[in-house]
Amino acid sequence: MDIAHLVPALPDDLVARQAVDYVRWCESEPVANHSFRTYVFATLLAEHEGLTAGADFDPDLLFHACVMHDLGTSPSAPGLTRFEIEGADMAAEFLTGHGYGTPEIDAVWEAIALHTTPGIAERTSVLAYLTRSGVAGDFGVGVDHVTDAQGAALHLRYPRLNVVTALVDGIVQHAARAPQTAAPRNTPAHNLIQERGELGTNPTAMELGASASRWGA
């Protein structure tokens, strides 16, 4: 039985294809797949909540914010400040090179920079809310409206591949390049480093929580 039609596909215009290629070039396959699933979960949530593309949010900007939200975890990021900020900067540079205007770039930058910030992203803009919610959805949070068949179709298209450990590894490795500025106290990166321990082998709460979640790790 073909179940691919149960979840939306990624946009297929030229810039969208180039964004996908850029993400695949920068990120490992597990993290890239997570980024693509984030967009789908964000889109499904928008549909569930009756948010209208074009009126309540810009669907093109939602795509770019979701698929590029973890660029800062990649080896291509400078490694000088928080991965959320560097990812937002990299996305802004990409959009600038493709002719986007300052308001659109700023909106995507903000959504990416805030995607690990609960309680603020949700009240900043619909774009930031949907981006953060899409990320959370891939960790099994807030996805009661997603059917098992939709989940199966999405994970068939973009397998998980032990993504949570890959993400933690990327965040920790990024922060290790400049711990004082890339992992300031009480940021996600700082907390993950502390949880990994001196040997860097301890499972983190993020990994343990994901293992017990709806989609698994």
Sequence and secondary structure as in RCSB ss.txt:
>XXXX:A:sequence
MDIAHLVPALPDDLVARQAVDYVRWCESEPVANHSFRTYVFATLLAEHEGLTAGADFDPDLLFHACVMHDLGTSP
SAPGLTRFEIEGADMAAEFLTGHGYGTPEIDAVWEAIALHTTPGIAERTSVLAYLTRSGVAGDFGVGVDHVTDAQ
GAALHLRYPRLNVVTALVDGIVQHAARAPQTAAPRNTPAHNLIQERGELGTNPTAMELGASASRWGA
>XXXX:A:secstr
   GGGS     SHHHHHHHHHHHHHS HHHHHHHHHHHHHHHHHHHHTT  BTTTB HHHHHHHHHTTTGGGST
TS  SS HHHHHHHHHHHHHHHTT  HHHHHHHHHHHHTTT TTTHHHH HHHHHHHHHHHHTTTSS TTS HHH
HHHHHHHS  SSHHHHHHHHHHHHHHTSHHHHS TTSHHHHHHHHHTTTT S  HHHHHHHTSSS  
